[in-house]
Amino acid sequence: MPNRGNRKDAIALLKEDHKKVKGLLAKLEKTTERSGDQRQKLLAQLEQEIQMHTTIEEEIFYPAYRDAVTKKQDAKLYQEAIEEHHVADVVLTEIKGVDAQSEEFSAKGKVLKELIEHHASEEEKSMFPKARKAMDAAQLKELGAQIQARKGELQSEGEGWIPSPKELLSALSAKSGMDKMMGGGGRSRSRSVAATGSGESGSTGKSGSKGGTGGRSRKSATSGKSARSGRSTSPRSASVAAKGASPKSSSRGKNAKSGSSAAKNKSKTSRSRSSSKSGRGHR
């Protein structure tokens, strides 16, 4: 069991958070546009610490401060602090959607650093001193115990938008690995599959074309042979018969044509002679 007399009060714990966040922001500011991975890791740690710190302040410390102070001017610091948290959240959300290797990331990182440093300075110079006057040491230590307990819950439970630093870094590493795989190997594999599919399709097309042409040729030869002989024959027999008969058939056709022409010429000559004799007898 820890000694209750040595517990840190709420203000001391919040100042420690300020120091830690400022250190992370300083590291982020020193990074260059080439160190995208380092920027992503630092941003993940910053988001973890900032969200956890603002949650603790808004749930525990700010309400206690608002209820303790009596002056209206002092109470205004509570609302101003809430608004500053909101502005920081907006910038933090925007910077998460920017390329870590861009100039825009650098610019937004600088703005985030200035916002948080201003906010922390206002709290340490104005709100915290007023809180010490308005609350006694026992109350501040009790708030400190509540802050530590709530911080432990946020770290262990995660609460969705506040994962542990280890979980954040693991998620970023996994995402980076997936991006590299999809950017290089994924496209290569897709091209390979596409090329294979194209090759198979081309091969099938050629095969189908040959098969179709050959089928029609053999069928035609078979039909011709069957019509001439009056019986069916195999495709191979029809092809052989057609090759063997082709030259002879051509020669017979030429001879028959030549004989027919000669007969026609003789008939014309005979009619011409008869006409000539008939004419002479008449005269």
Summary of the structure (lengths in Angstrom):
residues: 283
radius of gyration: 50.1
end to end distance: 164.2
largest distance: 168.9
contacts: 748
relative contact order: 0.08
helix: 87%
strand: 0%
